[in-house]
Amino acid sequence: MAVARARHEVNPELSDSFQEKYSRQVLFAPIGAEGQRRLLGASAVIVGCGAIGAAASNQLVRAGVGRIRIIDRDFVESSNLQRQVLFDEQDAREALPKAIAAERKLRAINSGVHVAGVVADLDSGNAEELLAGFDVILDGTDNFESRLLVNDFAIKHGVPWIYAAAVASYGVTMMIRPGTTACLACVLEGPGGSGFDETCDTVGVLGPIVNLIASLEVTEALKLLSGREDALTNRLLACDVWSGHFQSLRMTAQAQCRCCVHRDFSYLTGTALPHITMCGRDSVQIHECSRLLDLAALRARLEPVVGRVRQNDFLLRFAIPPHEMTVFADGRAILKGSQDPSLARSLYARYIGS
């Protein structure tokens, strides 16, 4: 049954296209026309465009947040499609980088939003450049090293950011406001602090928990960006969609926190890890971020040795049975079929060079 509501007049100074595209959001009184104007002038950067990042970027773009940057290191595979809502089978067949596939989809959804996909692995060497200049940072990553790196950047520069994670049927999210709330280092590195012991590699992940956590994360972002900081939850929200259990926990800042008290930004000032295993994948990533590759020349060199090499504008792939290697133009590579860093680096040196 429809619920009767008072008529809300859209500001006549707003354009017709604005009124039509965002009319239902403007009718929501806590946002209204002024909040929508703020959203259109706001910016957000999303680190990671896997399950949570894809859902969050989709919602932000549809809500009219004016400028969006999506940073992701990975490419689309068929196993992603169960939960990563922006991608389709064609993206997987083409092995498109997720940042590029997301940018194309999101620009088609809302041409009034400036969307830029960046194919990169966020690390201590590029974080200052990639994260600077945005009003809020959203977490779409799959590992706590990257999250603590984002946390270091956010605390150092006073930028709000939103932590989000999900595994199996369970997920958590938390708005982190430097100087106001506990930071992620307080939560993870304080007494009793820990991340998920399980991973999507071992216990899987349900699509519904991903979309729920992304929705909670984006709601906090919309409150912040529309000027409704008074409505922010400022708590860690946890839920399990299978059991129906929900929690809201107030997290206390730690008096001796490495990051927000002592301002020790060790993740931001450290060196990039030489390799990292990847969530949900029997894979290892190799970092060679200072090395730019000519993919066409590399393909010509590899084909006489390994046989068929598939290439697009962003990466190339070839088989080293029983493994498969994907090489990006920035020098990174992902070895699929192993979690052994020594093997990954050995094969990288053999086929790409050291």
C-alpha positions in Angstrom: 0.0 0.0 0.0 1.3 3.4 -0.9 2.2 5.7 2.0 0.9 9.3 1.7 3.7 11.9 2.1 3.7 15.7 2.0 4.5 17.1 -1.4 8.2 18.2 -1.7 8.8 20.9 -4.3 12.1 20.6 -6.1 14.0 23.9 -6.2 13.0 25.7 -9.4 16.6 26.9 -10.0 17.7 23.3 -10.6 17.9 22.0 -14.1 15.2 19.8 -15.6 17.7 16.9 -16.0 18.7 17.2 -12.3 15.1 17.1 -11.2 14.3 14.0 -13.3 17.5 12.0 -12.6 17.6 12.5 -8.8 14.0 13.3 -8.0 13.4 10.3 -5.7 16.6 11.0 -3.8 15.7 14.7 -3.5 12.3 13.8 -2.1 14.1 12.0 0.8 14.1 14.9 3.3 17.4 14.3 5.0 19.1 14.9 1.6 16.8 17.2 -0.3 17.8 19.6 -3.0 20.7 21.1 -1.1 22.1 17.7 -0.2 21.9 16.7 -3.8 23.8 19.8 -4.9 26.5 18.8 -2.4 26.7 15.3 -3.7 27.1 16.6 -7.3 30.1 18.7 -6.1 31.6 15.9 -4.0 34.3 13.3 -4.8 35.1 9.8 -3.7 37.9 7.3 -4.3 37.2 3.6 -4.1 40.2 1.3 -3.4 39.5 -2.1 -5.0 36.7 -3.0 -7.4 35.9 -6.5 -6.4 32.6 -7.5 -4.8 32.2 -4.6 -2.3 33.9 -2.0 -4.5 31.8 -2.8 -7.5 28.6 -2.5 -5.6 29.7 0.6 -3.8 30.8 2.4 -7.0 27.6 1.5 -8.7 25.5 3.1 -5.9 27.7 6.2 -5.6 27.5 6.9 -9.4 23.7 6.4 -9.4 23.4 8.7 -6.4 25.2 11.5 -8.3 28.5 11.8 -6.5 30.2 14.1 -8.9 33.7 12.6 -9.3 34.7 9.0 -8.7 38.1 7.3 -9.0 38.3 3.5 -8.9 41.7 1.9 -8.2 42.0 -1.8 -8.9 44.9 -4.2 -9.7 43.0 -7.2 -11.0 41.1 -8.4 -14.1 37.6 -9.9 -14.5 37.2 -13.7 -14.4 34.1 -15.8 -14.6 34.3 -16.7 -10.9 33.7 -13.0 -10.1 30.3 -12.8 -11.7 28.5 -14.5 -8.8 29.0 -11.4 -6.6 30.6 -8.6 -8.5 27.6 -6.7 -9.9 29.3 -4.5 -12.5 30.8 -7.2 -14.6 29.4 -9.6 -17.2 30.6 -12.6 -19.2 32.0 -10.5 -22.0 34.3 -8.7 -19.5 35.5 -12.1 -18.3 36.1 -13.4 -21.9 38.2 -10.3 -22.7 40.0 -10.4 -19.3 39.4 -6.7 -18.9 41.0 -5.0 -15.9 38.2 -4.4 -13.4 38.9 -0.7 -13.2 38.4 -0.3 -16.9 35.3 -2.5 -17.1 33.8 -0.6 -14.2 34.6 2.8 -15.7 32.8 1.8 -19.0 29.7 0.5 -17.2 29.4 3.4 -14.8 29.8 6.1 -17.5 26.9 4.4 -19.4 24.9 4.5 -16.2 25.4 8.2 -15.4 27.1 10.4 -17.9 26.8 13.4 -15.5 29.4 11.8 -13.1 33.1 11.9 -13.9 34.4 8.3 -13.5 38.0 7.4 -13.9 39.3 3.8 -13.5 43.0 3.4 -12.6 44.7 0.0 -13.2 47.2 0.0 -10.3 48.1 -1.8 -7.1 47.9 0.7 -4.3 51.1 0.7 -2.3 53.3 3.0 -0.3 54.9 4.3 -3.4 51.7 5.6 -5.1 49.2 6.0 -2.3 49.9 9.8 -1.8 49.3 10.4 -5.5 46.3 8.1 -6.0 44.3 9.0 -2.9 44.9 12.7 -2.7 42.2 15.3 -3.5 39.1 13.3 -2.6 36.5 14.0 0.1 36.1 10.4 1.2 37.8 7.0 0.7 35.8 3.8 0.4 37.3 0.4 1.1 36.8 -2.3 -1.6 40.1 -4.1 -0.9 40.7 -7.8 0.0 43.6 -7.6 2.5 44.4 -5.8 5.7 47.8 -4.6 4.5 46.1 -2.4 2.0 43.5 -1.3 4.5 46.1 -0.2 7.0 47.9 1.6 4.2 44.7 3.5 3.5 44.2 4.2 7.2 47.7 5.6 7.5 47.1 8.0 4.6 43.7 9.0 5.9 44.9 9.8 9.4 48.0 11.6 8.1 45.9 13.9 5.9 42.7 14.1 7.9 40.5 12.4 5.2 37.4 10.4 6.3 37.4 6.8 5.1 35.1 3.8 5.4 36.3 0.4 6.2 34.3 -2.5 4.8 34.9 -6.3 4.5 32.9 -9.5 4.0 33.5 -13.2 4.0 31.1 -16.2 3.9 27.8 -14.6 5.2 29.4 -12.1 7.6 30.5 -8.6 7.0 31.5 -5.4 8.8 31.8 -1.7 8.0 32.9 1.4 10.0 33.2 5.1 9.2 36.6 6.4 10.3 36.9 10.1 10.9 40.4 11.3 11.9 40.3 13.0 15.2 36.8 11.9 16.0 36.6 8.1 15.9 38.9 5.2 16.5 41.0 4.4 13.5 41.5 1.0 11.9 44.8 0.5 13.6 43.1 1.1 17.0 40.6 -1.7 16.0 43.1 -4.2 14.5 46.3 -3.5 16.4 44.8 -2.8 19.9 44.2 -5.3 22.6 42.2 -8.2 21.3 42.1 -6.7 17.8 42.1 -8.9 14.8 40.9 -9.2 11.3 39.0 -12.1 9.7 40.7 -15.5 10.4 38.8 -17.0 7.5 39.0 -15.9 3.9 36.9 -16.3 0.8 39.5 -18.8 -0.4 38.5 -21.1 2.5 34.9 -20.5 3.2 33.5 -18.6 0.2 31.3 -15.5 0.2 27.6 -14.9 -0.5 26.6 -12.1 -2.8 23.9 -10.7 -0.4 26.4 -9.9 2.3 28.6 -8.1 -0.2 25.7 -5.9 -1.3 24.5 -5.3 2.2 27.9 -4.1 3.4 28.4 -2.0 0.3 25.0 -0.4 0.9 25.8 0.4 4.6 29.2 1.8 3.5 27.7 4.0 0.8 25.0 5.2 3.1 27.6 6.6 5.5 29.4 8.2 2.5 26.2 9.9 1.3 25.5 11.3 4.8 29.0 12.7 4.9 29.0 14.1 1.4 25.5 15.6 1.6 26.4 17.6 4.7 24.6 15.4 7.2 27.5 14.5 9.5 25.0 14.6 12.4 23.5 11.4 11.1 26.7 9.4 10.9 26.7 6.2 12.8 30.3 6.4 14.0 30.1 2.8 15.0 31.3 -0.6 13.7 28.3 -2.3 12.1 28.5 -6.1 11.8 26.0 -8.5 10.4 25.5 -12.1 9.3 22.8 -12.5 6.6 22.6 -16.3 7.1 21.8 -16.2 10.8 20.1 -12.8 10.8 22.4 -11.5 13.5 23.2 -7.8 13.5 25.4 -5.8 15.9 26.4 -2.1 16.3 29.5 -1.6 18.4 31.1 1.6 19.6 34.9 1.3 19.0 37.2 3.1 21.5 40.3 4.9 20.3 43.4 3.3 21.8 45.5 5.6 24.0 48.7 4.3 22.6 47.7 3.8 19.0 50.6 3.6 16.6 48.8 5.5 13.9 46.3 8.1 15.3 48.2 8.9 18.5 51.9 8.4 17.8 51.4 9.2 14.1 53.6 6.3 13.0 52.6 5.8 9.4 54.7 2.7 8.9 52.4 1.3 6.1 52.6 4.5 4.2 56.3 5.0 4.5 57.3 1.3 4.0 58.3 -0.4 0.9 55.8 -2.4 -1.3 55.6 -6.1 -0.6 57.4 -8.1 -3.3 54.5 -10.5 -3.5 51.0 -11.1 -2.0 48.6 -13.9 -2.2 45.2 -12.9 -3.5 41.8 -13.4 -1.8 39.6 -15.9 -3.5 42.3 -16.9 -5.9 44.9 -19.7 -5.9 47.3 -17.0 -7.1 50.3 -14.9 -6.2 50.9 -11.3 -7.3 54.4 -10.2 -8.2 55.2 -6.5 -7.9 57.5 -4.8 -10.4 55.8 -1.4 -10.3 58.7 0.7 -11.5 59.0 -1.4 -14.6 57.0 -0.4 -17.7 56.5 -3.2 -20.3 55.8 -3.0 -24.0 53.1 -5.7 -24.1 53.2 -6.1 -27.9 57.0 -6.7 -27.9 56.7 -9.0 -25.0 54.0 -11.1 -26.8 56.2 -11.4 -29.9 59.1 -12.6 -27.7 57.0 -15.1 -25.7 54.9 -16.7 -28.4 57.8 -18.8 -29.9 58.5 -20.1 -26.4 55.1 -20.6 -24.7 52.7 -20.8 -27.7 49.5 -18.8 -27.7 49.6 -15.5 -25.8 46.3 -13.5 -25.4 46.7 -9.8 -25.3 44.5 -6.7 -24.9 45.4 -3.0 -24.4 46.0 -3.6 -20.7 47.5 -7.0 -20.1 48.6 -10.3 -21.7 48.1 -13.9 -20.5 49.8 -17.2 -21.3 49.9 -20.7 -20.0 52.8 -22.4 -18.2 51.1 -25.7 -17.5 49.7 -26.2 -14.9 50.0 -22.5 -14.2 48.8 -19.3 -16.0 50.5 -16.0 -15.9 48.9 -12.6 -16.4 51.3 -9.7 -17.0 50.2 -6.0 -16.7 51.9 -3.0 -18.5 53.2 -1.7 -15.2 55.3 -4.8 -14.7 53.0 -6.6 -12.3 52.1 -10.2 -12.8 49.7 -12.7 -11.3 50.6 -16.4 -11.3 47.5 -18.5 -11.1 47.6 -22.0 -9.9 50.0 -21.6 -7.0 50.4 -19.7 -3.7 54.2 -20.2 -3.6 55.9 -16.8 -3.9 59.3 -18.4 -4.7 57.8 -20.3 -7.7 56.0 -17.1 -8.9 59.2 -15.1 -8.8 61.2 -17.8 -10.5 58.7 -18.1 -13.4 58.5 -14.3 -13.6 62.3 -14.0 -14.0 62.3 -16.9 -16.5 59.7 -15.5 -18.9 59.5 -11.7 -18.2 63.0 -11.1 -17.0 64.5 -9.9 -13.7 
